[in-house]
Amino acid sequence: MEKPKENQIVTISFFKYRSWHKFWAFSQMGRAPGKFKNQEGLQFIKMMGSGAGLGFSLKPDLTVYGLLAVWDNENFARQFFENSKTFQSMKSRSSYWWTVLMVPTKVKGYWDGVCPFQPVPPTERGEQQQQIAVITRASIHTRFIRRFWNQVPAVSRQLMLHKNQLIFTKGIGEVPVVQLATFSLWNDRKSMELFAYKNDPHKNLIRKTREEGWFNEELFAEFTAIGTLGHWE
């Protein structure tokens, strides 16, 4: 698969820790971002915790953490994975880890007041057949927290019906309950769109959030996956 070198590259890494390392991993939520501040080629970075099961969850998964990063190009990203002492420390303490490298193709919204992704319009690379990744992120108004979470179980049940087309998904976030994100990787665009746009519980949730203004801030982004590093279970 052809990998562009000059386009902005987005990476998301997941680390699975054994129980005796999970408190060290939790401490990196506050410590790790500062260590990456002067990393060459880095535009944006977030260290996040995760929820249990698929998609959003009120129950935290203290053994899995995610690292989202945006790079000037693929070369800077690969240099980081090879040379960063902090990243190597995360790897060495984890039972296993996995990174997806992606090119953003569509984005709408903001994350902490900025739009971190610079989309590249899909080309004639057979984009319909390539693996498609999606990141959603929202900051929920306090008064709508209960209403949002009441809708989540129905969406999660529908997600299970698409598990044959869904390669991977995980709910992640910076602040439990109120600042949430999801990452999902799909076999192809058709599979992703079948869940996102033709799934009634999911469509109804999106409609309610927009009509009633549940979110302080939200972002939706699509990507073409161009490669992976490491492995997942």
QUIWO-V642473 format. One record per backbone hydrogen bond with DSSP energy under -1.0 kcal/mol. CO is the residue of the C=O (numbers start at 1). NH is the residue of the N-H. Records with the same first field share a line. If there is no record, write none. Layout:
CO: NH, NH
This chain:
9: 71
10: 102
11: 69
12: 100
13: 67
14: 98
15: 65
16: 95, 96
18: 21
21: 25
22: 26
23: 27
26: 29
27: 31
28: 32
32: 36
36: 39
39: 42
41: 72
44: 70
46: 68
48: 66
49: 173
50: 61
59: 52
61: 64
63: 17
65: 15
66: 48
67: 13
68: 46
69: 11
70: 43, 44
71: 9
73: 77
74: 78
75: 79
76: 80
77: 81
78: 82
79: 83
80: 84
84: 88
85: 89
86: 90
87: 91
88: 92
89: 93
90: 94
96: 16
97: 231
98: 14
99: 229
100: 12
101: 226, 227
102: 10
103: 224
104: 120
106: 222
108: 220
111: 114
114: 111
123: 125
126: 129
131: 225
132: 186
133: 223
134: 184
135: 221
136: 182
137: 219
138: 180
139: 216, 217
141: 144
142: 145
144: 148
145: 149
146: 150
148: 151
151: 155
152: 156
153: 157
154: 158
155: 159
156: 160
159: 162
160: 163
162: 165, 166
165: 187
168: 185
170: 183
171: 51
172: 181
173: 49
175: 179
176: 178
178: 140
180: 138
181: 172
182: 136
183: 170
184: 134
185: 167, 168
186: 132
188: 192
189: 193
190: 194
191: 195
192: 196
193: 197
199: 203
200: 204
201: 205
202: 206
203: 207
204: 208
205: 209
206: 210
207: 211
208: 212
209: 214
214: 141
217: 139
218: 110
219: 137
220: 108
221: 135
222: 105, 106
223: 133
224: 103
227: 101
229: 99
